[in-house]
Amino acid sequence: MRPMPVAAAHDDRTTVGAPAPVRPRFSRPGTVSRATGQPSQTLTRAATAEYGFVVKDLRRIALTAAGSAVLLAIATVIADTVVNK
């Protein structure tokens, strides 16, 4: 029988310094993380502009839906009068 081969010696790695503390991803278990502290001026301006775009889009969607409802009502009245004649 052959003798078992000798395993190579392992170098134990030592850390030079402690790792930086890790910020928690979640403020509470089961919740989505949220930013803390005061928002920057750039972020506030970007959020305000985005809010304006969303309000404009919702206004356009509401006008389109109202216009479609009016056209549907007119088409219904016209179709009803044509069919009943």
C-alpha positions in Angstrom: 0.0 0.0 0.0 1.1 3.5 -0.7 1.2 6.1 2.1 -1.4 8.9 1.9 -0.1 12.1 0.3 0.7 15.0 2.6 -1.6 18.0 2.2 0.0 21.3 1.4 0.4 23.7 4.3 -2.3 26.5 4.4 -1.4 30.1 4.9 -3.8 31.6 7.4 -4.9 35.0 6.1 -5.1 37.7 8.6 -7.1 40.9 8.1 -5.2 44.1 8.4 -8.2 46.2 9.6 -11.8 45.7 10.6 -14.2 45.9 7.6 -16.4 49.0 7.3 -19.7 48.7 9.0 -22.5 47.7 6.7 -25.7 49.8 6.6 -28.8 47.8 7.0 -30.9 47.4 3.9 -34.2 47.5 5.7 -35.2 49.8 8.5 -37.6 47.2 9.9 -37.9 43.5 9.0 -40.3 43.1 6.1 -40.3 46.7 5.0 -38.8 48.5 2.1 -35.7 50.6 2.8 -36.1 54.3 2.9 -33.7 57.1 2.7 -33.0 59.0 5.9 -31.9 62.5 6.5 -32.6 65.7 4.6 -32.8 65.4 0.8 -30.4 67.3 -1.4 -31.5 70.3 -3.4 -30.8 68.5 -6.6 -33.0 65.5 -5.6 -35.7 67.9 -4.5 -35.7 69.7 -7.8 -35.7 66.5 -9.8 -38.6 65.1 -7.7 -40.6 68.4 -8.2 -40.1 68.2 -11.9 -41.1 64.5 -12.0 -44.2 65.3 -10.0 -45.1 68.0 -12.5 -44.8 65.6 -15.4 -47.0 63.0 -13.6 -49.7 65.6 -12.9 -49.7 66.7 -16.6 -49.9 63.1 -17.8 -52.8 62.4 -15.4 -54.6 65.5 -16.6 -54.2 64.4 -20.2 -55.4 60.9 -19.4 -58.5 62.3 -17.6 -59.3 64.6 -20.6 -58.9 61.7 -23.0 -61.2 59.5 -20.9 -63.8 62.2 -20.6 -63.7 62.9 -24.4 -64.0 59.2 -25.1 -67.0 58.9 -22.8 -68.7 61.9 -24.5 -68.0 60.4 -28.0 -69.4 57.1 -26.8 -72.6 58.7 -25.5 -73.0 60.6 -28.8 -72.5 57.5 -30.8 -74.9 55.6 -28.6 -77.6 58.2 -29.2 -77.0 58.3 -32.9 -77.0 54.6 -33.2 -80.2 54.4 -31.1 -82.0 56.9 -33.4 -80.8 55.2 -36.6 -81.8 51.7 -35.4 -85.3 52.7 -34.2 -86.3 54.4 -37.4 
